[in-house]
Amino acid sequence: MVKLVALLDVIRLIAAILSIVLSGRKLYRWLRKKFRSKRKPTS
């Protein structure tokens, strides 16, 4: 029973990491598109 709970925790952790990575990549792509369209040096 303990092993099953640990396995579920691991699966939940992996799913959370995957969702964070996917959303991060989407956000990164969106930011790059925005900065490219502006074409202004930030200084």
C-alpha positions as CSV (number, residue, x, y, z in Angstrom):
1,M,0.0,0.0,0.0
2,V,2.8,2.4,0.9
3,K,4.5,1.6,-2.5
4,L,1.4,2.5,-4.4
5,V,1.0,5.8,-2.6
6,A,4.7,6.6,-3.3
7,L,4.2,5.7,-7.0
8,L,1.2,8.0,-7.2
9,D,3.2,10.8,-5.6
10,V,6.0,10.3,-8.2
11,I,3.5,10.3,-11.1
12,R,1.9,13.5,-9.7
13,L,5.3,15.1,-9.4
14,I,6.2,14.2,-13.0
15,A,2.9,15.5,-14.3
16,A,3.4,18.8,-12.4
17,I,7.0,19.2,-13.8
18,L,5.8,18.4,-17.4
19,S,2.9,20.9,-17.2
20,I,5.3,23.6,-15.8
21,V,7.8,22.9,-18.6
22,L,5.2,23.0,-21.3
23,S,3.6,26.2,-20.0
24,G,7.1,27.7,-19.6
25,R,8.0,26.9,-23.2
26,K,4.7,28.4,-24.4
27,L,5.3,31.6,-22.4
28,Y,8.9,31.8,-23.7
29,R,7.8,31.5,-27.3
30,W,5.1,34.2,-26.7
31,L,7.6,36.5,-25.1
32,R,10.1,36.1,-28.0
33,K,7.3,36.9,-30.5
34,K,6.4,40.0,-28.6
35,F,10.0,41.3,-28.3
36,R,10.6,40.5,-31.9
37,S,7.6,42.6,-33.0
38,K,8.6,45.5,-30.9
39,R,12.3,45.7,-32.1
40,K,13.3,48.1,-29.3
41,P,16.5,47.8,-27.4
42,T,15.8,47.7,-23.7
43,S,18.4,49.9,-22.0
